[in-house]
Amino acid sequence: MIRVRSRVSQRQASGGDEDQAIATCEKLLADDPFFAPAIRQLALLYDPNATDLAKAYDWAINARQAYPDGAEVAKTLGILSYRRAYYTRSADLLNEAKRKRPDDAEVLYYLGQAIIALRRAAGSSGGTNEPLPGREP
């Protein structure tokens, strides 16, 4: 039954009904809170520009634990980390996503923004000249 609901959620999401897909994933996780495919799906469904940033971030953290090598999860968590001003974490995750998806414009954009934020922070605190994430030494 859980796998059937998981497929239903995927179809809902691909059909553009993201709100319904989120509701389906939440029902799945109420039945089995450790069902990794639903955790991943829910993390990816929560838009990185979501108003409930804390909830989206929590689901992305859980998805990252279940899928530590997933490029899409790294991208989502990287963008959410950027939005929470965790710039070092964001740059690390987005660099990982960039290695797996080098032509993803959204990854490149947020990676650039994270690096700019890190440079600003280093400049304002008299930081060192250490290479920033994403740069070859």
BAPA-127671 format. One line per field, with one value per atom (N, C-alpha, C, CB): residue number from 1; residue in three letters; z, x, y. Coordinates in steps of 0.02 Angstrom, whole numbers, plus 50000, padded with zeros to 5 digits. Glycine has a CB too. Layout:
BEGIN
n <- NUM/...
res <- ALA/...
Z <- Z/...
X <- X/...
Y <- Y/...
//
This chain:
BEGIN
n <- 1/1/1/1/2/2/2/2/3/3/3/3/4/4/4/4/5/5/5/5/6/6/6/6/7/7/7/7/8/8/8/8/9/9/9/9/10/10/10/10/11/11/11/11/12/12/12/12/13/13/13/13/14/14/14/14/15/15/15/15/16/16/16/16/17/17/17/17/18/18/18/18/19/19/19/19/20/20/20/20/21/21/21/21/22/22/22/22/23/23/23/23/24/24/24/24/25/25/25/25/26/26/26/26/27/27/27/27/28/28/28/28/29/29/29/29/30/30/30/30/31/31/31/31/32/32/32/32/33/33/33/33/34/34/34/34/35/35/35/35/36/36/36/36/37/37/37/37/38/38/38/38/39/39/39/39/40/40/40/40/41/41/41/41/42/42/42/42/43/43/43/43/44/44/44/44/45/45/45/45/46/46/46/46/47/47/47/47/48/48/48/48/49/49/49/49/50/50/50/50/51/51/51/51/52/52/52/52/53/53/53/53/54/54/54/54/55/55/55/55/56/56/56/56/57/57/57/57/58/58/58/58/59/59/59/59/60/60/60/60/61/61/61/61/62/62/62/62/63/63/63/63/64/64/64/64/65/65/65/65/66/66/66/66/67/67/67/67/68/68/68/68/69/69/69/69/70/70/70/70/71/71/71/71/72/72/72/72/73/73/73/73/74/74/74/74/75/75/75/75/76/76/76/76/77/77/77/77/78/78/78/78/79/79/79/79/80/80/80/80/81/81/81/81/82/82/82/82/83/83/83/83/84/84/84/84/85/85/85/85/86/86/86/86/87/87/87/87/88/88/88/88/89/89/89/89/90/90/90/90/91/91/91/91/92/92/92/92/93/93/93/93/94/94/94/94/95/95/95/95/96/96/96/96/97/97/97/97/98/98/98/98/99/99/99/99/100/100/100/100/101/101/101/101/102/102/102/102/103/103/103/103/104/104/104/104/105/105/105/105/106/106/106/106/107/107/107/107/108/108/108/108/109/109/109/109/110/110/110/110/111/111/111/111/112/112/112/112/113/113/113/113/114/114/114/114/115/115/115/115/116/116/116/116/117/117/117/117/118/118/118/118/119/119/119/119/120/120/120/120/121/121/121/121/122/122/122/122/123/123/123/123/124/124/124/124/125/125/125/125/126/126/126/126/127/127/127/127/128/128/128/128/129/129/129/129/130/130/130/130/131/131/131/131/132/132/132/132/133/133/133/133/134/134/134/134/135/135/135/135/136/136/136/136/137/137/137/137
res <- MET/MET/MET/MET/ILE/ILE/ILE/ILE/ARG/ARG/ARG/ARG/VAL/VAL/VAL/VAL/ARG/ARG/ARG/ARG/SER/SER/SER/SER/ARG/ARG/ARG/ARG/VAL/VAL/VAL/VAL/SER/SER/SER/SER/GLN/GLN/GLN/GLN/ARG/ARG/ARG/ARG/GLN/GLN/GLN/GLN/ALA/ALA/ALA/ALA/SER/SER/SER/SER/GLY/GLY/GLY/GLY/GLY/GLY/GLY/GLY/ASP/ASP/ASP/ASP/GLU/GLU/GLU/GLU/ASP/ASP/ASP/ASP/GLN/GLN/GLN/GLN/ALA/ALA/ALA/ALA/ILE/ILE/ILE/ILE/ALA/ALA/ALA/ALA/THR/THR/THR/THR/CYS/CYS/CYS/CYS/GLU/GLU/GLU/GLU/LYS/LYS/LYS/LYS/LEU/LEU/LEU/LEU/LEU/LEU/LEU/LEU/ALA/ALA/ALA/ALA/ASP/ASP/ASP/ASP/ASP/ASP/ASP/ASP/PRO/PRO/PRO/PRO/PHE/PHE/PHE/PHE/PHE/PHE/PHE/PHE/ALA/ALA/ALA/ALA/PRO/PRO/PRO/PRO/ALA/ALA/ALA/ALA/ILE/ILE/ILE/ILE/ARG/ARG/ARG/ARG/GLN/GLN/GLN/GLN/LEU/LEU/LEU/LEU/ALA/ALA/ALA/ALA/LEU/LEU/LEU/LEU/LEU/LEU/LEU/LEU/TYR/TYR/TYR/TYR/ASP/ASP/ASP/ASP/PRO/PRO/PRO/PRO/ASN/ASN/ASN/ASN/ALA/ALA/ALA/ALA/THR/THR/THR/THR/ASP/ASP/ASP/ASP/LEU/LEU/LEU/LEU/ALA/ALA/ALA/ALA/LYS/LYS/LYS/LYS/ALA/ALA/ALA/ALA/TYR/TYR/TYR/TYR/ASP/ASP/ASP/ASP/TRP/TRP/TRP/TRP/ALA/ALA/ALA/ALA/ILE/ILE/ILE/ILE/ASN/ASN/ASN/ASN/ALA/ALA/ALA/ALA/ARG/ARG/ARG/ARG/GLN/GLN/GLN/GLN/ALA/ALA/ALA/ALA/TYR/TYR/TYR/TYR/PRO/PRO/PRO/PRO/ASP/ASP/ASP/ASP/GLY/GLY/GLY/GLY/ALA/ALA/ALA/ALA/GLU/GLU/GLU/GLU/VAL/VAL/VAL/VAL/ALA/ALA/ALA/ALA/LYS/LYS/LYS/LYS/THR/THR/THR/THR/LEU/LEU/LEU/LEU/GLY/GLY/GLY/GLY/ILE/ILE/ILE/ILE/LEU/LEU/LEU/LEU/SER/SER/SER/SER/TYR/TYR/TYR/TYR/ARG/ARG/ARG/ARG/ARG/ARG/ARG/ARG/ALA/ALA/ALA/ALA/TYR/TYR/TYR/TYR/TYR/TYR/TYR/TYR/THR/THR/THR/THR/ARG/ARG/ARG/ARG/SER/SER/SER/SER/ALA/ALA/ALA/ALA/ASP/ASP/ASP/ASP/LEU/LEU/LEU/LEU/LEU/LEU/LEU/LEU/ASN/ASN/ASN/ASN/GLU/GLU/GLU/GLU/ALA/ALA/ALA/ALA/LYS/LYS/LYS/LYS/ARG/ARG/ARG/ARG/LYS/LYS/LYS/LYS/ARG/ARG/ARG/ARG/PRO/PRO/PRO/PRO/ASP/ASP/ASP/ASP/ASP/ASP/ASP/ASP/ALA/ALA/ALA/ALA/GLU/GLU/GLU/GLU/VAL/VAL/VAL/VAL/LEU/LEU/LEU/LEU/TYR/TYR/TYR/TYR/TYR/TYR/TYR/TYR/LEU/LEU/LEU/LEU/GLY/GLY/GLY/GLY/GLN/GLN/GLN/GLN/ALA/ALA/ALA/ALA/ILE/ILE/ILE/ILE/ILE/ILE/ILE/ILE/ALA/ALA/ALA/ALA/LEU/LEU/LEU/LEU/ARG/ARG/ARG/ARG/ARG/ARG/ARG/ARG/ALA/ALA/ALA/ALA/ALA/ALA/ALA/ALA/GLY/GLY/GLY/GLY/SER/SER/SER/SER/SER/SER/SER/SER/GLY/GLY/GLY/GLY/GLY/GLY/GLY/GLY/THR/THR/THR/THR/ASN/ASN/ASN/ASN/GLU/GLU/GLU/GLU/PRO/PRO/PRO/PRO/LEU/LEU/LEU/LEU/PRO/PRO/PRO/PRO/GLY/GLY/GLY/GLY/ARG/ARG/ARG/ARG/GLU/GLU/GLU/GLU/PRO/PRO/PRO/PRO
Z <- 50000/50000/50000/50061/50038/50042/49974/50096/49941/49876/49824/49851/49829/49783/49794/49793/49858/49873/49850/49948/49855/49833/49758/49851/49720/49648/49632/49613/49671/49661/49672/49710/49725/49740/49683/49805/49656/49600/49539/49582/49525/49468/49480/49456/49541/49557/49546/49630/49569/49562/49489/49600/49450/49379/49340/49349/49366/49335/49355/49351/49398/49419/49482/49364/49512/49572/49634/49572/49645/49698/49767/49693/49777/49843/49861/49845/49813/49826/49836/49767/49798/49806/49875/49752/49900/49968/50019/49983/50011/50057/50056/50039/49997/49992/50026/49918/50016/50050/50126/50025/50148/50221/50250/50236/50212/50235/50237/50189/50186/50184/50245/50120/50261/50316/50384/50312/50386/50448/50461/50444/50407/50414/50426/50351/50392/50398/50396/50342/50454/50455/50428/50525/50415/50390/50317/50433/50281/50212/50169/50187/50154/50122/50056/50110/50011/49949/49960/49904/50010/50025/50056/50072/50097/50126/50071/50177/50025/49969/49927/49925/49910/49868/49903/49854/49967/50003/50006/50075/50017/50018/49951/50036/49897/49831/49812/49778/49840/49825/49860/49846/49920/49954/49915/50029/49886/49846/49889/49814/49863/49902/49920/49864/49886/49902/49946/49838/49977/50018/50076/50045/50097/50153/50219/50157/50223/50283/50273/50299/50276/50263/50312/50264/50375/50426/50410/50496/50391/50375/50313/50364/50262/50200/50215/50147/50258/50275/50314/50316/50361/50400/50355/50453/50307/50261/50217/50218/50197/50155/50194/50128/50258/50301/50305/50372/50316/50320/50254/50339/50199/50133/50121/50078/50143/50135/50173/50158/50232/50271/50235/50341/50203/50167/50099/50157/50067/50001/50002/49947/50034/50042/49976/50088/49924/49860/49807/49834/49826/49778/49758/49806/49694/49668/49679/49594/49667/49674/49748/49646/49792/49864/49885/49906/49861/49877/49852/49846/49792/49764/49808/49692/49824/49864/49932/49873/49966/50032/50027/50065/49973/49962/49954/49902/49916/49907/49972/49851/50008/50072/50123/50100/50121/50166/50149/50160/50085/50065/50093/49988/50085/50109/50184/50087/50220/50293/50314/50325/50265/50276/50303/50324/50287/50303/50240/50324/50227/50162/50150/50157/50202/50192/50175/50256/50213/50199/50130/50253/50113/50048/49992/50042/49998/49946/49940/49961/49996/49993/49957/50065/49975/49944/49870/49981/49854/49785/49741/49781/49771/49734/49718/49775/49766/49754/49698/49819/49701/49649/49581/49667/49581/49518/49486/49531/49526/49498/49463/49554/49489/49460/49406/49514/49409/49362/49341/49393/49301/49286/49245/49249/49212/49171/49204/49105/49268/49303/49323/49366/49287/49297/49369/49248/49397/49465/49516/49484/49507/49551/49544/49533/49483/49472/49501/49397/49493/49520/49596/49500/49630/49703/49729/49732/49694/49713/49709/49668/49656/49649/49704/49582/49721/49774/49842/49777/49855/49918/49922/49924/49867/49866/49877/49800/49846/49856/49930/49812/49960/50031/50075/50052/50059/50098/50090/50075/50031/50021/50059/49946/50058/50097/50171/50087/50196/50267/50283/50286/50238/50249/50246/50197/50201/50194/50253/50131/50281/50337/50403/50343/50405/50468/50462/50488/50408/50400/50387/50460/50350/50337/50300/50298/50295/50262/50187/50290/50152/50080/50061/50047/50102/50087/50029/50149/49986/49931/49956/49885/49922/49940/49906/49922/49931/49899/49825/49934/49785/49713/49674/49701/49709/49675/49683/49704/49630/49633/49668/49561/49712/49746/49699/49803
X <- 50041/50000/50043/49953/50098/50141/50173/50196/50197/50229/50179/50260/50117/50066/50055/49999/50049/50041/50101/50030/50161/50221/50218/50284/50196/50188/50135/50171/50081/50028/50056/49968/50095/50125/50171/50165/50209/50253/50213/50298/50159/50116/50083/50061/50062/50031/50082/50005/50143/50194/50211/50258/50219/50235/50177/50255/50117/50058/50046/49997/50089/50083/50042/50053/50016/49976/50021/49916/50065/50115/50084/50165/50032/50000/49971/49945/49939/49910/49966/49865/50020/50077/50108/50130/50113/50138/50093/50144/50027/49979/49985/49907/49994/50001/50065/50002/50120/50183/50176/50240/50142/50133/50092/50100/50042/50003/50047/49942/50089/50135/50181/50177/50207/50254/50219/50292/50155/50117/50113/50046/50107/50104/50173/50074/50224/50292/50341/50308/50359/50400/50471/50405/50492/50559/50560/50593/50505/50502/50541/50427/50603/50651/50626/50715/50595/50572/50522/50540/50479/50431/50466/50375/50516/50554/50588/50607/50620/50653/50603/50690/50548/50497/50471/50439/50458/50432/50483/50411/50546/50599/50603/50666/50597/50602/50539/50616/50483/50420/50416/50361/50444/50444/50489/50467/50460/50498/50551/50451/50612/50662/50642/50727/50592/50567/50505/50551/50494/50435/50432/50434/50372/50364/50383/50292/50374/50393/50463/50342/50512/50581/50607/50625/50588/50612/50587/50588/50524/50496/50530/50420/50538/50571/50643/50571/50678/50747/50751/50778/50705/50704/50694/50649/50648/50637/50698/50575/50730/50790/50847/50812/50854/50905/50891/50906/50828/50810/50823/50736/50807/50819/50894/50788/50933/51006/51034/51040/51006/51028/51011/50997/50954/50932/50967/50857/50984/51014/51076/50964/51130/51189/51225/51238/51213/51246/51199/51276/51139/51090/51103/51021/51113/51127/51068/51145/51007/50948/50937/50886/50950/50943/50997/50949/51059/51113/51095/51179/51067/51047/50993/51020/50942/50887/50912/50832/50951/50977/51026/51010/51064/51110/51074/51153/51020/50981/50948/50927/50919/50888/50940/50852/50999/51053/51072/51115/51075/51089/51035/51092/50972/50917/50918/50851/50948/50954/51020/50948/51058/51123/51176/51114/51172/51224/51267/51193/51306/51339/51394/51369/51431/51483/51451/51527/51400/51365/51333/51310/51304/51273/51324/51240/51381/51433/51457/51491/51466/51489/51438/51501/51375/51323/51314/51257/51315/51306/51366/51293/51425/51484/51476/51548/51451/51438/51387/51413/51333/51282/51311/51221/51354/51384/51428/51427/51463/51504/51461/51546/51401/51357/51311/51315/51299/51254/51286/51183/51339/51377/51340/51439/51286/51249/51185/51231/51176/51116/51124/51103/51088/51095/51077/51051/51027/51006/51061/50940/51094/51150/51205/51177/51222/51276/51259/51290/51197/51176/51183/51103/51154/51157/51228/51110/51267/51337/51374/51371/51363/51394/51372/51376/51308/51283/51313/51206/51320/51350/51423/51345/51459/51529/51535/51563/51492/51492/51480/51439/51431/51416/51476/51354/51510/51569/51625/51593/51634/51686/51670/51693/51606/51587/51601/51513/51583/51594/51669/51562/51709/51781/51811/51815/51786/51811/51793/51785/51735/51713/51744/51638/51770/51800/51876/51770/51903/51975/51998/52010/51958/51972/52037/51916/52056/52117/52107/52144/52159/52156/52149/52217/52119/52110/52061/52084/52070/52023/51953/52046/51905/51835/51810/51790/51757/51730/51717/51666/51734/51721/51781/51662/51832/51891/51949/51910/51986/52045/52100/52068/52139/52193/52248/52221
Y <- 49940/50000/50064/50000/50061/50120/50134/50110/50082/50092/50118/50026/50097/50121/50196/50083/50216/50287/50328/50298/50298/50332/50346/50291/50297/50306/50359/50239/50357/50407/50477/50393/50485/50550/50573/50547/50527/50544/50566/50485/50531/50550/50618/50497/50630/50695/50751/50695/50740/50791/50803/50771/50750/50758/50788/50691/50780/50809/50882/50768/50908/50978/50990/51017/50937/50945/50935/50895/50982/50975/50975/51030/51016/51017/50949/51071/50918/50852/50800/50830/50806/50761/50768/50773/50829/50841/50807/50916/50816/50786/50710/50807/50681/50608/50585/50587/50621/50603/50608/50648/50659/50667/50610/50734/50586/50528/50466/50516/50458/50401/50402/50403/50460/50465/50460/50530/50473/50461/50386/50492/50347/50274/50244/50243/50270/50244/50303/50192/50331/50391/50382/50415/50320/50308/50284/50257/50293/50272/50323/50267/50305/50351/50380/50315/50342/50373/50430/50320/50423/50476/50536/50451/50524/50579/50620/50553/50584/50617/50657/50566/50624/50657/50720/50608/50715/50773/50830/50753/50812/50864/50900/50832/50862/50892/50931/50839/50911/50946/51014/50904/51018/51083/51129/51077/51179/51226/51260/51278/51268/51304/51375/51305/51402/51468/51465/51507/51408/51397/51446/51325/51461/51507/51473/51532/51408/51371/51342/51315/51386/51368/51316/51429/51321/51274/51203/51295/51197/51131/51102/51136/51143/51120/51098/51175/51137/51120/51055/51177/51045/50983/50922/50985/50926/50870/50858/50882/50912/50905/50873/50973/50889/50857/50782/50889/50764/50693/50657/50686/50690/50660/50652/50704/50698/50694/50634/50760/50621/50563/50498/50564/50497/50437/50429/50438/50485/50486/50531/50509/50509/50552/50568/50520/50529/50542/50571/50478/50589/50614/50686/50608/50697/50765/50812/50762/50787/50829/50848/50794/50802/50816/50866/50751/50857/50904/50974/50881/50978/51042/51075/51034/51037/51065/51088/51012/51046/51064/51122/51004/51125/51181/51247/51168/51247/51308/51329/51299/51280/51296/51321/51234/51292/51315/51387/51268/51403/51472/51519/51477/51500/51542/51551/51512/51504/51509/51542/51440/51565/51599/51552/51657/51488/51439/51433/51368/51485/51491/51439/51559/51421/51371/51303/51364/51285/51221/51223/51208/51280/51288/51278/51357/51311/51305/51233/51352/51199/51129/51085/51103/51091/51050/51067/51060/51130/51150/51131/51226/51131/51107/51033/51118/50995/50924/50915/50890/50954/50949/50970/50993/51020/51044/50990/51106/50951/50897/50845/50864/50834/50784/50813/50751/50878/50911/50977/50923/50975/51036/51088/51017/51070/51118/51144/51087/51131/51153/51226/51108/51269/51342/51363/51379/51332/51350/51333/51315/51276/51258/51310/51187/51328/51376/51445/51383/51465/51530/51532/51544/51483/51484/51472/51431/51433/51423/51490/51370/51527/51593/51640/51623/51639/51682/51663/51678/51599/51576/51598/51500/51593/51613/51688/51593/51727/51800/51815/51834/51782/51793/51775/51753/51720/51700/51751/51631/51777/51828/51892/51844/51911/51970/51960/51986/51901/51886/51885/51819/51856/51854/51924/51808/51965/52033/52077/52065/52067/52108/52087/52106/52025/52002/51996/51934/52024/52020/51949/52048/51911/51840/51828/51810/51766/51747/51742/51681/51726/51718/51645/51748/51604/51534/51528/51495/51477/51468/51454/51413/51480/51468/51405/51528/51376/51315/51327/51292/51278/51283/51310/51327/51329/51357/51308/51427/51300/51258/51298/51236/51265/51301/51320/51260
//
